[in-house]
Amino acid sequence: MTMTQVKYFVTVARCLSVTKAAEQLFISQPALSRHIRNMEEELNIQLFVRTKNGIRLTPAGSSLYIGMRDMYHNYIELVKKAHKIQKGLDGALKIGILDQTNIADFMPLIYRYFHETHPNVDLWFQTGSFDFLVSELYSGRLDLIFTLQFEVVRKESILYQYVSRSKDHIVMSKYHPLARKERVTLDDVKEETFVMISEEDNPESAPLIFELCKEHGFVPQVHFAKTLAEQILWIEVGMGVSILDSRTSLKLNPDVKFYQIESNWDPSLVVAWNQNNYNPLISVFLKKMNEILGLEGEDVYGAE
């Protein structure tokens, strides 16, 4: 039995007139009668009783009508919802944000847009570490992640777009003796303890910093933090210096000093997604984000 047959049966049962039903269905009366007969033969059930005054449902037909009426209604609603999802008017978008990353300058504007124009879309946000975000992106439990470019640049199947061009900085408590200087370079912190994120969380970051220090002629003493939150806490406490990007929320702390440096990697904030994820809300979100940030011409990179 096809859904077209269900539609024909439900319409005839509602109208109790093949003529009226045929008019509503834009089909000829003989063709509609043929469809009903075929359905009765297929089910081996008499659905209607023909009388001189028209037709009426049999007890079996009446029972079938109640169930099929609800089934057809649910089918129509499901199809409508599917169309909305395909057009990005319905559904859910799961977004991951790198721990301690400042997105307050644009994300509330995007959220308000969806809340006002796409009320049936559920935007779901979660913070996480470098490793967690990428793993969740591959698993499909996250649709989009906001992270740093060097973390996703060589990842298989991952596409990304720049959100803001960030710079790296030597970061320290304002109470550190070096914080009295107007300018601090890597040469100035050769004897300092560096606070770095562990390679278990981000295998990219520490090796890049070690390589940069090596180019400046020293091997840093290091305390490895398990998480970005812990790394930032240690900097605030004054346990050492670190190298962080300008999108970190620590940049907003007046008790922490930032000194811009040139690094060998790109710490810019990017939005990334799996090219095998076909959630249509991804493109809807990116279009609005680009509009808000003035990035309509921004290229998409990765997964070549």
Helices and strands as residue ranges (DSSP letters): H 3-15, H 18-25, H 29-43, E 48-51, E 54-57, H 59-86, E 91-98, H 107-117, E 121-128, H 130-139, E 144-148, H 149-152, E 158-164, E 168-173, G 177-180, G 186-189, E 193-197, H 205-215, E 221-225, H 228-237, E 242-245, G 249-252, E 256-261, E 269-274, H 281-293
